Amino acid sequence: MFDFAISQMTTSRWDLPLEVSRLVEHGYDAIAAWRPKVSDVGVAVAAATVAAAGVRVSSLQWTGGFTGGDGRSFDESIDDACDAIEMAEGLAAPVLVVHSGCRGGHTRSHATRLLCQALELLAPRAARAGVSLAVKPMHPAAAAGCSFVTRLAEALDLVERFDAPAVRLAFDLWHWGDDPQAGLFLPRIAEAAAVVQVADRVGTPAPRGDRLPPGHGGLPLEELVADLVEAGFSGDFEFDPVGEAVESLGYDGVLADTRRVATDWAGRLAAGRSQPVELPRPHLRSGHFRGVGSRRSQASSQTVSPG
């Protein structure tokens, strides 16, 4: 099984109607939603727009920050998460991605207690809405301000401790695609993950590093995807390249290339073989780009970032 989606963060400057129409033209039937863009039009309009186009929503990004590192209180973060669960339900999105928040001056053990307390409070509400809360671990080199969950073993232990469909894992290949621990934990990741995010990179993760389209970096993405499928993962692979590379290639170019890559991967998976995909390579300054900046909504302070 190989289901895939494209993220609204990839096409950040397009409004939703244009975005959905272009996705359908390029052969996508699923979109990973981004809260600020949904808030721009309202949940009801967003849900109606994607449904009318025959597109489903694979996940919603994001909620969290339960440690107070972003200036909000714990209760304010819980209220925001409840709003996000309601938005996910309205979009019929089965997954809500969760960022723990940075340590915020707490010890790691206390930060973990705050995250677990938040998940305990939110899991019953998420379960009633048919939504899984997918905790996203981040590489320590790129987690500043977003997450103290920077070890795969820690994230897996936390999710498995809940042993509930409402608390799952969001596994990001941009963060972990060349980490040797990923291979060791692969069966656990495949079972725990509600969604797998896919983007390429050159070099090590960095806070403002580009999330490159597949095939434009050095990660063994196709092999990792094949390994996850073979290990039993059956959720969505969400392609979410973001950054100057995407702007240089153009949104239509990225959508076309990524759709072709996904189709090729799916075909080889079905045939039981995996080979690298050869892509046309435009001249892109050795794969190193600055981030594209931020997009803010009154309803959310979320920004376009590698996380």
Backbone bond lengths (Angstrom), bond angles and torsions (degrees), N, CA, C in turn:
res aa  C-N    CA-C-N  psi(-1)  N-CA   C-N-CA  omega(-1)  CA-C   N-CA-C  phi
1 M - - - 1.461 - - 1.520 109.12 -
2 F 1.317 117.45 132.07 1.460 120.79 -179.07 1.526 108.52 -141.17
3 D 1.322 115.90 90.84 1.465 121.19 176.68 1.520 108.08 -100.08
4 F 1.325 116.83 137.52 1.455 118.52 -178.29 1.523 110.74 -140.67
5 A 1.331 114.22 156.89 1.458 122.71 -178.01 1.521 108.01 -139.09
6 I 1.327 115.59 167.36 1.457 122.02 173.40 1.523 107.50 -119.44
7 S 1.321 117.14 144.96 1.454 121.61 -175.48 1.527 112.22 -86.96
8 Q 1.328 115.64 144.14 1.465 120.57 172.31 1.528 111.80 -62.82
9 M 1.313 118.19 -23.13 1.457 120.14 178.79 1.529 111.52 -69.98
10 T 1.334 116.87 -24.83 1.463 119.97 177.61 1.521 110.92 -66.86
11 T 1.311 116.91 -38.47 1.469 122.33 -178.04 1.528 109.10 -109.33
12 S 1.317 115.98 53.53 1.465 121.13 -167.18 1.529 113.87 -64.02
13 R 1.325 118.67 -25.76 1.473 120.30 -176.92 1.526 113.08 -90.47
14 W 1.322 118.14 -7.32 1.461 120.64 176.97 1.526 109.98 -85.83
15 D 1.333 116.84 142.68 1.458 118.20 172.05 1.528 108.53 -79.42
16 L 1.325 116.09 167.91 1.460 120.66 -170.88 1.531 113.74 -61.42
17 P 1.341 120.25 -46.59 1.467 118.20 179.71 1.525 113.20 -58.87
18 L 1.335 117.29 -43.63 1.467 120.02 177.47 1.518 110.42 -64.73
19 E 1.312 115.98 -43.25 1.463 121.65 -179.36 1.529 111.11 -56.94
20 V 1.319 115.75 -50.23 1.469 120.09 -177.06 1.523 110.88 -65.27
21 S 1.329 117.13 -41.85 1.467 119.06 -179.24 1.525 111.36 -64.20
22 R 1.343 117.08 -39.52 1.465 120.11 179.76 1.524 111.30 -70.84
23 L 1.331 116.74 -36.16 1.465 119.58 176.91 1.523 110.72 -61.57
24 V 1.313 115.70 -45.40 1.468 119.16 179.75 1.519 110.63 -63.02
25 E 1.323 117.77 -41.98 1.465 120.78 178.34 1.519 111.54 -60.08
26 H 1.318 117.52 -33.80 1.458 121.31 -179.76 1.529 112.52 -88.12
27 G 1.317 117.76 1.51 1.461 120.13 172.92 1.514 116.21 92.32
28 Y 1.318 118.61 16.32 1.467 121.37 176.20 1.529 109.33 -89.94
29 D 1.331 114.75 147.16 1.467 118.21 174.82 1.526 111.77 -124.92
30 A 1.358 116.77 11.93 1.461 119.83 179.41 1.524 109.73 -146.87
31 I 1.325 114.57 146.79 1.457 121.10 -178.91 1.529 108.61 -134.38
32 A 1.336 116.18 139.05 1.457 121.82 172.82 1.522 107.57 -91.98
33 A 1.318 116.84 117.34 1.463 121.44 -171.05 1.522 111.51 -85.07
34 W 1.331 113.88 151.29 1.459 122.76 -179.21 1.521 107.69 -121.50
35 R 1.304 117.33 123.87 1.470 121.92 -170.00 1.530 114.34 -52.61
36 P 1.333 120.27 -46.21 1.471 117.60 -179.31 1.527 113.33 -58.63
37 K 1.336 117.34 -37.91 1.463 119.03 -178.94 1.525 111.29 -72.76
38 V 1.331 116.72 -34.44 1.461 119.19 175.50 1.529 109.83 -66.62
39 S 1.334 116.36 -41.72 1.468 120.51 179.81 1.524 111.74 -63.58
40 D 1.325 116.79 -30.62 1.463 120.13 -179.97 1.529 112.30 -58.13
41 V 1.342 116.71 -35.01 1.467 120.26 -176.96 1.524 112.80 -110.00
42 G 1.340 116.68 -16.13 1.453 120.98 -175.60 1.511 111.38 95.40
43 V 1.325 115.87 147.72 1.466 120.86 -175.06 1.528 111.35 -62.55
44 A 1.329 117.52 -44.25 1.464 120.24 -176.21 1.526 111.08 -62.87
45 V 1.334 117.20 -44.03 1.463 120.65 179.53 1.523 110.54 -66.48
46 A 1.334 116.63 -42.79 1.465 120.02 179.50 1.525 110.73 -61.79
47 A 1.325 116.80 -45.78 1.458 120.39 -179.73 1.522 111.22 -62.38
48 A 1.325 116.98 -42.57 1.460 120.65 179.55 1.522 111.51 -66.28
49 T 1.337 116.88 -37.21 1.465 120.85 -178.46 1.514 111.60 -65.47
50 V 1.327 116.89 -46.98 1.465 118.95 -178.75 1.530 110.72 -71.35
51 A 1.332 117.39 -36.55 1.462 119.79 179.82 1.524 111.07 -65.68
52 A 1.327 116.99 -40.68 1.459 120.35 -179.94 1.520 112.01 -63.45
53 A 1.333 116.61 -28.59 1.460 121.02 179.84 1.525 112.31 -88.19
54 G 1.330 117.16 -1.64 1.460 120.17 -178.14 1.513 113.09 74.31
55 V 1.326 115.98 26.12 1.468 121.85 -178.63 1.525 108.62 -107.56
56 R 1.320 116.99 139.11 1.463 120.84 175.68 1.531 108.77 -104.26
57 V 1.329 115.35 161.38 1.458 122.05 178.14 1.527 108.01 -101.97
58 S 1.335 116.46 121.33 1.468 120.48 -175.52 1.522 112.03 -82.45
59 S 1.333 117.52 -35.12 1.464 121.00 179.12 1.522 108.65 -162.48
60 L 1.321 114.44 171.55 1.466 121.80 175.14 1.520 108.47 -126.05
61 Q 1.326 116.23 132.37 1.456 122.41 176.43 1.519 109.10 -108.74
62 W 1.245 120.81 135.38 1.431 133.40 -17.70 1.504 106.95 -145.87
63 T 1.324 117.45 174.29 1.457 122.47 171.06 1.513 107.94 -138.04
64 G 1.343 116.10 174.73 1.465 118.79 178.33 1.508 112.61 137.79
65 G 1.348 115.60 -142.70 1.454 120.90 -177.86 1.519 112.81 70.86
66 F 1.336 116.15 35.73 1.463 119.81 -172.28 1.525 113.60 -74.20
67 T 1.321 117.92 -8.08 1.467 121.20 -177.63 1.520 112.76 -90.51
68 G 1.327 117.78 -4.94 1.459 120.68 177.30 1.512 114.87 83.12
69 G 1.320 117.44 7.38 1.452 120.07 -178.62 1.514 113.87 -66.61
70 D 1.342 117.49 -19.59 1.467 120.40 179.41 1.524 112.54 -97.17
71 G 1.321 116.60 10.52 1.458 120.60 176.38 1.512 115.12 94.17
72 R 1.328 117.92 -9.12 1.462 120.25 178.59 1.528 109.89 -87.43
73 S 1.317 115.92 152.81 1.460 120.04 173.63 1.524 109.68 -76.58
74 F 1.317 115.79 166.52 1.465 120.56 177.12 1.526 110.38 -58.93
75 D 1.327 116.70 -44.61 1.467 119.90 -178.73 1.529 111.41 -64.29
76 E 1.329 116.83 -38.07 1.466 119.45 177.92 1.514 111.25 -64.98
77 S 1.320 117.17 -37.82 1.466 120.65 177.50 1.523 111.17 -67.06
78 I 1.313 116.75 -38.01 1.469 120.29 176.92 1.526 110.19 -64.58
79 D 1.328 116.98 -43.55 1.470 120.30 178.05 1.529 110.64 -60.29
80 D 1.331 116.21 -42.95 1.461 119.70 178.56 1.526 110.77 -63.12
81 A 1.327 117.09 -40.30 1.462 120.40 178.77 1.529 111.28 -64.46
82 C 1.333 117.02 -37.59 1.473 119.89 176.44 1.527 110.22 -63.06
83 D 1.333 116.33 -41.36 1.467 119.64 176.00 1.531 110.67 -61.23
84 A 1.332 116.97 -40.62 1.465 120.95 -179.22 1.527 111.30 -66.99
85 I 1.324 116.82 -38.57 1.467 120.11 176.64 1.532 109.87 -62.52
86 E 1.326 116.06 -42.83 1.465 120.28 178.12 1.531 110.83 -62.51
87 M 1.339 117.09 -39.99 1.451 120.36 177.41 1.524 111.16 -64.86
88 A 1.331 116.72 -43.57 1.466 120.22 178.63 1.524 110.68 -60.79
89 E 1.326 116.22 -42.53 1.468 119.81 178.44 1.520 110.50 -61.80
90 G 1.338 116.59 -42.75 1.459 120.43 179.86 1.516 113.08 -63.44
91 L 1.314 116.28 -29.65 1.471 121.20 179.03 1.529 112.43 -89.98
92 A 1.337 116.83 -2.99 1.470 122.58 -172.76 1.525 110.48 58.27
93 A 1.340 115.66 34.69 1.466 121.03 176.45 1.523 108.57 -85.67
94 P 1.331 118.83 124.64 1.465 120.26 -176.29 1.524 114.15 -79.67
95 V 1.342 117.38 -9.48 1.464 120.94 -173.73 1.524 109.78 -133.83
96 L 1.330 116.30 135.95 1.463 123.26 170.03 1.526 107.28 -120.15
97 V 1.327 116.70 118.23 1.460 121.42 -178.39 1.526 109.35 -76.26
98 V 1.348 115.67 137.66 1.457 122.71 -176.08 1.521 110.03 -119.55
99 H 1.339 116.52 124.01 1.462 122.86 169.22 1.522 107.50 -100.28
100 S 1.308 117.09 129.24 1.465 119.68 -174.32 1.515 112.86 -66.39
101 G 1.335 117.27 -30.66 1.455 122.12 -166.35 1.517 109.38 95.17
102 C 1.326 116.53 158.25 1.465 120.54 179.54 1.536 109.22 -74.87
103 R 1.311 116.26 175.92 1.467 119.27 -177.94 1.519 111.87 -62.83
104 G 1.318 117.83 -30.03 1.461 120.83 174.93 1.517 114.13 60.65
105 G 1.337 117.63 33.55 1.455 121.05 179.85 1.515 114.49 86.23
106 H 1.341 117.23 -5.19 1.466 120.93 179.67 1.528 109.99 -84.79
107 T 1.318 115.58 160.42 1.456 118.91 166.28 1.526 107.66 -67.52
108 R 1.324 115.93 158.60 1.465 119.21 179.21 1.531 111.00 -60.50
109 S 1.314 116.73 -39.22 1.470 119.14 -178.33 1.528 110.93 -65.45
110 H 1.341 117.41 -38.61 1.477 118.83 179.05 1.527 110.44 -71.56
111 A 1.336 117.05 -39.55 1.466 119.42 176.09 1.525 110.31 -58.76
112 T 1.319 116.60 -39.87 1.470 120.57 178.06 1.519 110.79 -64.71
113 R 1.330 116.96 -40.16 1.472 120.09 178.03 1.523 110.85 -62.06
114 L 1.325 116.90 -41.03 1.466 120.04 178.79 1.526 111.25 -63.13
115 L 1.327 116.40 -43.14 1.465 119.92 178.59 1.528 110.64 -63.25
116 C 1.323 116.47 -45.51 1.474 119.43 179.93 1.522 111.32 -64.38
117 Q 1.332 116.27 -39.53 1.467 119.44 177.45 1.524 110.78 -61.27
118 A 1.330 116.09 -42.18 1.459 119.95 178.98 1.525 111.07 -63.01
119 L 1.306 117.09 -45.35 1.469 120.33 -179.27 1.524 111.08 -65.30
120 E 1.323 117.10 -36.95 1.468 120.02 177.48 1.531 111.10 -63.60
121 L 1.333 116.28 -38.82 1.461 119.82 178.86 1.523 112.01 -70.85
122 L 1.341 116.17 -36.94 1.462 120.71 -171.74 1.520 113.86 -89.95
123 A 1.320 117.93 -25.85 1.467 120.51 -173.86 1.531 112.92 -58.30
124 P 1.336 120.17 -44.75 1.477 118.07 179.35 1.526 112.09 -61.78
125 R 1.333 117.02 -40.00 1.466 120.20 179.07 1.528 110.22 -65.35
126 A 1.335 116.37 -42.57 1.464 120.08 178.43 1.525 110.82 -63.34
127 A 1.317 117.18 -41.58 1.467 120.64 -179.81 1.524 110.92 -61.19
128 R 1.339 117.02 -41.66 1.464 119.89 178.82 1.525 111.36 -64.41
129 A 1.334 116.47 -29.67 1.463 120.85 -179.85 1.526 112.62 -86.97
130 G 1.329 117.12 -3.82 1.455 120.08 -177.67 1.514 112.85 72.47
131 V 1.337 116.35 31.63 1.465 122.15 -175.80 1.522 109.56 -119.87
132 S 1.335 116.70 135.75 1.454 121.67 172.13 1.520 109.69 -96.21
133 L 1.322 116.62 134.38 1.457 123.01 174.60 1.531 107.09 -88.54
134 A 1.324 116.63 112.46 1.460 121.09 -173.28 1.528 109.59 -104.86
135 V 1.330 116.25 105.23 1.465 122.10 -178.25 1.526 108.87 -74.62
136 K 1.336 115.16 130.49 1.461 120.27 -174.97 1.532 111.45 -108.60
137 P 1.339 117.46 109.95 1.463 119.50 171.90 1.521 110.29 -77.02
138 M 1.329 115.94 149.45 1.459 121.29 -178.20 1.516 110.52 -128.61
139 H 1.330 114.84 147.19 1.456 120.35 176.62 1.532 108.78 -59.28
140 P 1.344 118.17 136.43 1.469 119.56 -176.08 1.524 114.05 -58.53
141 A 1.330 117.69 -26.66 1.464 120.13 -179.38 1.522 112.52 -75.23
142 A 1.343 117.61 -13.06 1.465 120.69 -176.05 1.520 112.97 -128.61
143 A 1.335 116.98 15.36 1.461 120.32 -172.38 1.519 113.78 -98.96
144 A 1.327 118.07 -2.08 1.462 120.71 -172.79 1.526 111.39 -55.03
145 G 1.334 115.87 126.67 1.452 121.74 177.24 1.512 114.74 82.58
146 C 1.332 117.75 -11.51 1.470 120.86 -174.54 1.523 113.46 -111.71
147 S 1.332 116.91 -40.71 1.456 118.25 -170.34 1.524 111.67 -156.22
148 F 1.334 115.02 138.67 1.457 119.56 169.20 1.531 110.62 -95.00
149 V 1.336 117.05 -6.08 1.470 121.04 179.52 1.527 107.01 -84.16
150 T 1.308 115.85 91.46 1.465 121.81 -171.62 1.520 112.76 -121.00
151 R 1.334 115.84 17.62 1.470 120.07 175.87 1.519 107.95 -132.29
152 L 1.320 115.69 130.85 1.463 119.57 -178.63 1.522 111.67 -60.65
153 A 1.318 116.69 -42.68 1.468 119.58 -179.02 1.522 110.85 -60.52
154 E 1.336 116.55 -40.25 1.456 121.76 178.64 1.526 110.95 -61.99
155 A 1.338 116.51 -45.06 1.464 120.55 -179.48 1.526 111.12 -64.99
156 L 1.307 116.79 -43.62 1.461 120.25 -179.71 1.520 111.15 -65.12
157 D 1.324 116.82 -43.23 1.464 119.87 178.48 1.522 110.68 -59.30
158 L 1.334 116.53 -42.28 1.456 120.91 -178.39 1.524 110.99 -63.21
159 V 1.323 116.48 -48.77 1.466 120.85 -178.58 1.521 111.09 -64.57
160 E 1.326 116.25 -44.16 1.468 119.83 -178.17 1.524 111.69 -67.58
161 R 1.326 117.08 -27.06 1.469 120.48 177.74 1.525 110.57 -62.64
162 F 1.327 117.03 -34.82 1.465 120.21 179.84 1.525 111.25 -74.56
163 D 1.322 117.04 -34.75 1.467 121.59 177.85 1.528 111.01 48.39
164 A 1.345 115.60 49.90 1.458 120.89 -177.33 1.515 109.76 -143.38
165 P 1.346 117.81 141.44 1.473 120.05 179.35 1.520 113.35 -59.77
166 A 1.333 117.85 -21.08 1.462 120.81 -177.39 1.524 112.62 -80.46
167 V 1.327 119.13 -9.57 1.462 122.35 177.78 1.523 108.59 -126.84
168 R 1.315 115.64 110.62 1.462 121.41 -175.01 1.531 109.71 -130.59
169 L 1.311 115.68 -165.25 1.461 123.08 -177.42 1.526 109.35 -119.78
170 A 1.339 116.68 141.21 1.465 122.00 166.61 1.532 106.18 -107.20
171 F 1.321 116.70 116.34 1.462 121.47 -174.14 1.526 108.99 -107.57
172 D 1.321 116.37 120.92 1.463 122.31 -173.37 1.525 109.45 -110.07
173 L 1.332 116.32 113.76 1.457 120.46 -178.58 1.521 112.47 -67.13
174 W 1.334 118.85 -25.56 1.465 120.78 175.53 1.525 110.07 -61.05
175 H 1.316 116.77 -39.33 1.464 120.84 179.77 1.529 112.33 -77.77
176 W 1.343 117.52 -38.22 1.460 120.38 -165.57 1.534 114.28 -121.50
177 G 1.334 117.75 6.41 1.457 119.96 -171.77 1.513 116.34 -64.44
178 D 1.343 118.12 -20.75 1.466 119.44 177.40 1.524 111.32 -121.22
179 D 1.323 116.73 19.30 1.462 120.64 177.68 1.528 109.33 -85.71
180 P 1.344 118.39 123.69 1.472 119.68 -177.98 1.523 113.33 -61.30
181 Q 1.347 117.56 -24.71 1.456 119.80 178.76 1.525 111.83 -65.37
182 A 1.340 116.81 -28.62 1.462 119.84 -177.97 1.523 111.14 -59.88
183 G 1.324 116.29 -41.53 1.455 119.41 178.77 1.520 112.40 -64.17
184 L 1.330 115.97 -37.46 1.463 119.82 -179.86 1.526 111.55 -66.66
185 F 1.334 115.91 -34.74 1.464 120.54 -175.66 1.523 113.19 -97.26
186 L 1.311 117.89 7.95 1.465 120.84 -170.23 1.526 114.20 -52.38
187 P 1.348 120.53 -47.81 1.469 118.63 179.56 1.533 112.31 -60.81
188 R 1.327 116.79 -38.99 1.470 119.84 178.90 1.525 110.66 -67.86
189 I 1.332 116.94 -39.68 1.461 120.50 178.98 1.525 110.24 -62.98
190 A 1.330 116.46 -45.91 1.461 120.77 -178.31 1.520 111.43 -60.19
191 E 1.316 117.03 -35.14 1.460 120.52 -179.83 1.524 112.14 -78.85
192 A 1.347 116.73 -36.72 1.458 120.34 -173.68 1.519 113.56 -84.92
193 A 1.335 117.92 -24.91 1.465 121.00 -171.05 1.528 111.78 -75.06
194 A 1.326 115.48 134.02 1.459 121.33 171.27 1.516 110.83 -92.70
195 V 1.331 116.61 -25.21 1.457 121.46 -179.21 1.527 107.62 -153.27
196 V 1.344 115.90 149.16 1.467 121.84 174.70 1.523 107.95 -121.92
197 Q 1.321 116.27 123.98 1.463 121.64 -179.96 1.527 109.22 -95.92
198 V 1.338 115.55 139.67 1.460 120.91 -170.07 1.522 110.65 -127.16
199 A 1.320 116.49 118.36 1.460 123.28 170.84 1.516 107.77 -154.88
200 D 1.320 116.50 152.47 1.462 122.79 -176.99 1.524 109.45 -98.61
201 R 1.308 116.32 166.49 1.462 120.64 173.75 1.522 110.21 -155.60
202 V 1.335 113.62 164.50 1.457 122.64 171.77 1.514 107.48 -114.31
203 G 1.329 117.81 130.08 1.447 120.83 -178.76 1.509 112.11 79.34
204 T 1.326 115.80 -163.44 1.453 121.55 -177.22 1.524 110.85 -85.42
205 P 1.333 118.16 159.42 1.464 119.97 177.31 1.529 111.11 -60.68
206 A 1.317 115.79 147.04 1.462 122.05 177.82 1.520 108.18 -144.04
207 P 1.332 117.65 152.49 1.475 120.26 -175.17 1.520 113.98 -54.40
208 R 1.317 118.73 -36.47 1.466 120.86 -179.91 1.523 111.18 -114.33
209 G 1.310 117.62 22.33 1.459 120.63 -178.77 1.510 112.32 -68.99
210 D 1.332 115.57 145.03 1.456 120.16 178.17 1.522 111.65 -65.82
211 R 1.323 115.20 140.43 1.471 121.81 167.94 1.531 105.51 -95.39
212 L 1.323 115.76 102.41 1.454 120.63 -172.46 1.529 111.67 -82.56
213 P 1.334 117.54 154.14 1.462 120.11 171.68 1.528 109.75 -61.78
214 P 1.318 117.75 151.62 1.472 120.31 -179.45 1.523 111.30 -58.13
215 G 1.332 114.80 136.99 1.454 120.09 -179.66 1.507 114.06 93.17
216 H 1.336 117.97 -7.30 1.460 121.85 -179.38 1.526 112.46 -105.31
217 G 1.316 117.13 7.40 1.456 122.30 176.53 1.510 110.40 -132.77
218 G 1.327 115.98 -155.43 1.454 119.54 -174.79 1.506 115.47 -115.51
219 L 1.332 119.08 6.91 1.463 120.21 -178.57 1.533 111.19 -79.22
220 P 1.325 117.46 144.65 1.474 121.34 178.34 1.530 110.96 -81.60
221 L 1.316 116.40 63.17 1.454 120.48 -170.07 1.525 112.92 -63.98
222 E 1.318 116.90 -43.30 1.462 118.14 -177.49 1.524 111.42 -62.59
223 E 1.325 116.41 -42.43 1.459 119.04 179.38 1.526 111.31 -64.57
224 L 1.329 116.73 -39.74 1.456 120.36 179.20 1.523 111.86 -65.21
225 V 1.315 115.69 -42.80 1.470 119.61 177.23 1.529 110.27 -61.22
226 A 1.325 117.00 -45.45 1.457 120.67 179.43 1.527 111.03 -61.61
227 D 1.339 116.95 -41.91 1.465 120.56 179.26 1.526 111.26 -63.26
228 L 1.335 116.99 -40.69 1.459 119.98 179.78 1.524 111.51 -65.88
229 V 1.325 116.32 -42.77 1.468 119.77 178.17 1.523 110.24 -62.46
230 E 1.327 115.74 -44.56 1.466 119.56 -179.13 1.527 111.56 -66.11
231 A 1.346 116.49 -27.79 1.462 120.15 178.65 1.527 112.64 -82.13
232 G 1.342 116.73 -4.62 1.456 119.83 173.87 1.510 116.50 113.27
233 F 1.347 119.11 0.56 1.459 119.39 178.01 1.530 109.51 -67.52
234 S 1.335 116.47 131.65 1.467 120.11 -176.95 1.521 112.39 -130.28
235 G 1.332 116.94 14.85 1.455 119.78 178.49 1.515 112.23 -88.12
236 D 1.322 115.82 -162.03 1.463 121.08 -178.75 1.521 111.82 -87.24
237 F 1.319 115.03 140.91 1.455 122.36 165.35 1.526 106.41 -95.75
238 E 1.327 115.86 116.05 1.459 120.67 -176.72 1.525 109.65 -102.48
239 F 1.318 116.08 113.58 1.454 120.93 177.05 1.526 107.79 -82.10
240 D 1.337 115.70 123.83 1.466 118.73 -175.74 1.526 112.09 -140.89
241 P 1.344 117.95 56.11 1.467 118.32 173.18 1.529 110.35 -64.09
242 V 1.327 115.46 140.26 1.463 122.22 -179.40 1.522 108.10 -145.90
243 G 1.327 116.64 137.56 1.453 118.92 173.07 1.509 112.72 137.19
244 E 1.308 115.55 -170.66 1.454 120.62 -175.40 1.526 111.86 -65.45
245 A 1.325 116.74 -29.60 1.463 119.09 177.47 1.522 111.00 -61.14
246 V 1.334 116.17 -41.86 1.464 120.43 178.29 1.521 110.24 -63.78
247 E 1.331 116.62 -43.24 1.455 119.79 179.09 1.531 110.81 -64.11
248 S 1.330 117.94 -36.46 1.464 121.18 -179.82 1.525 111.72 -69.66
249 L 1.322 116.38 -40.35 1.463 120.78 -179.38 1.522 112.27 -74.94
250 G 1.337 116.60 -27.54 1.457 121.06 -174.86 1.515 110.35 89.49
251 Y 1.335 116.12 143.18 1.456 119.97 -176.24 1.530 112.12 -60.60
252 D 1.325 117.07 -43.37 1.463 118.72 -179.71 1.523 111.38 -63.56
253 G 1.335 116.55 -38.57 1.458 119.62 177.90 1.514 112.24 -63.80
254 V 1.325 116.37 -42.07 1.461 120.42 178.55 1.525 110.93 -65.94
255 L 1.331 116.71 -43.61 1.465 119.71 179.62 1.523 111.19 -61.99
256 A 1.327 117.20 -42.39 1.464 120.67 -178.96 1.517 111.28 -66.55
257 D 1.335 117.20 -47.43 1.464 120.74 -179.65 1.524 111.47 -62.88
258 T 1.337 116.31 -44.69 1.461 120.42 -177.26 1.518 110.86 -66.96
259 R 1.341 117.20 -39.00 1.468 120.13 176.99 1.524 110.39 -62.96
260 R 1.328 117.23 -39.99 1.468 119.84 179.80 1.526 111.14 -67.74
261 V 1.329 116.34 -40.65 1.459 120.21 177.46 1.528 110.33 -61.09
262 A 1.328 117.34 -48.53 1.458 120.85 -178.92 1.518 111.57 -60.40
263 T 1.340 116.35 -41.08 1.464 120.32 178.82 1.524 110.90 -64.78
264 D 1.332 116.41 -42.51 1.468 120.06 178.57 1.526 111.34 -63.80
265 W 1.325 116.47 -43.68 1.461 119.62 177.96 1.523 110.63 -60.97
266 A 1.316 116.44 -45.56 1.470 120.03 -179.28 1.516 110.97 -61.24
267 G 1.336 116.68 -40.96 1.459 119.84 179.57 1.510 112.21 -63.61
268 R 1.334 116.62 -42.38 1.464 118.73 -179.71 1.523 111.77 -71.45
269 L 1.348 116.56 -33.46 1.455 118.81 174.86 1.526 110.80 -62.34
270 A 1.330 115.72 -43.75 1.461 119.75 179.40 1.522 111.71 -63.42
271 A 1.339 115.88 -33.01 1.469 120.50 -179.46 1.522 112.39 -87.45
272 G 1.341 116.23 -4.23 1.449 119.87 178.38 1.507 114.37 77.12
273 R 1.336 117.26 28.43 1.456 119.61 178.91 1.520 108.28 -142.45
274 S 1.320 115.63 158.25 1.464 120.75 -178.73 1.510 109.26 -141.87
275 Q 1.313 116.06 124.06 1.456 122.18 177.18 1.521 108.67 -133.82
276 P 1.324 117.70 153.10 1.459 119.29 177.72 1.520 111.75 -61.87
277 V 1.315 116.21 146.96 1.455 122.03 176.51 1.519 108.96 -92.04
278 E 1.334 117.25 127.90 1.463 121.38 176.64 1.526 108.63 -89.43
279 L 1.332 116.11 121.81 1.451 121.46 -179.30 1.516 110.31 -115.27
280 P 1.331 117.20 148.04 1.459 118.34 170.04 1.514 109.46 -63.22
281 R 1.328 117.36 134.90 1.448 121.23 -176.07 1.517 110.86 -110.72
282 P 1.324 118.69 106.94 1.453 119.89 171.57 1.521 109.58 -70.16
283 H 1.326 116.96 165.84 1.462 120.70 -179.34 1.521 108.37 -79.42
284 L 1.320 115.53 105.21 1.460 121.35 -174.42 1.518 110.74 -124.42
285 R 1.250 120.92 72.26 1.448 128.03 173.22 1.526 114.56 18.16
286 S 1.305 117.69 54.99 1.463 123.97 172.42 1.521 113.85 60.34
287 G 1.328 116.94 20.75 1.457 119.95 174.12 1.510 115.10 82.49
288 H 1.343 118.86 2.48 1.467 120.42 -179.58 1.521 109.32 -104.33
289 F 1.323 116.23 124.11 1.453 121.17 -177.10 1.511 109.55 -139.12
290 R 1.308 115.76 157.32 1.458 120.68 172.28 1.535 108.29 -82.74
291 G 1.314 115.57 160.50 1.464 119.39 176.15 1.520 110.23 -68.52
292 V 1.329 116.75 163.71 1.461 120.69 -177.23 1.525 112.65 -90.60
293 G 1.315 116.91 1.79 1.456 118.15 177.69 1.509 112.25 98.03
294 S 1.307 116.72 -159.82 1.460 121.79 -171.30 1.512 111.71 -122.88
295 R 1.326 113.75 153.92 1.461 121.33 172.63 1.511 106.30 -129.39
296 R 1.314 117.72 124.36 1.453 120.23 -176.28 1.521 110.96 -118.70
297 S 1.308 113.84 149.62 1.458 120.99 175.79 1.514 108.45 -125.68
298 Q 1.324 117.43 152.87 1.464 119.30 176.47 1.514 111.00 -61.72
299 A 1.328 116.46 -24.41 1.460 119.23 -176.94 1.519 112.59 -87.67
300 S 1.330 118.53 -8.54 1.458 119.76 -176.35 1.500 109.72 -160.83
301 S 1.328 117.02 145.04 1.449 121.46 176.73 1.514 111.36 -97.44
302 Q 1.326 118.29 16.26 1.452 121.92 -177.71 1.512 110.45 -68.23
303 T 1.339 115.92 147.68 1.444 121.48 -178.91 1.512 110.69 -128.76
304 V 1.328 115.61 160.98 1.462 120.76 172.04 1.510 107.64 -71.40
305 S 1.306 117.58 122.76 1.459 121.31 -178.16 1.513 109.09 -154.80
306 P 1.348 118.33 166.31 1.443 120.34 176.60 1.513 113.06 -59.40
307 G 1.349 117.85 -26.91 1.458 120.08 -179.27 1.485 112.43 -74.57
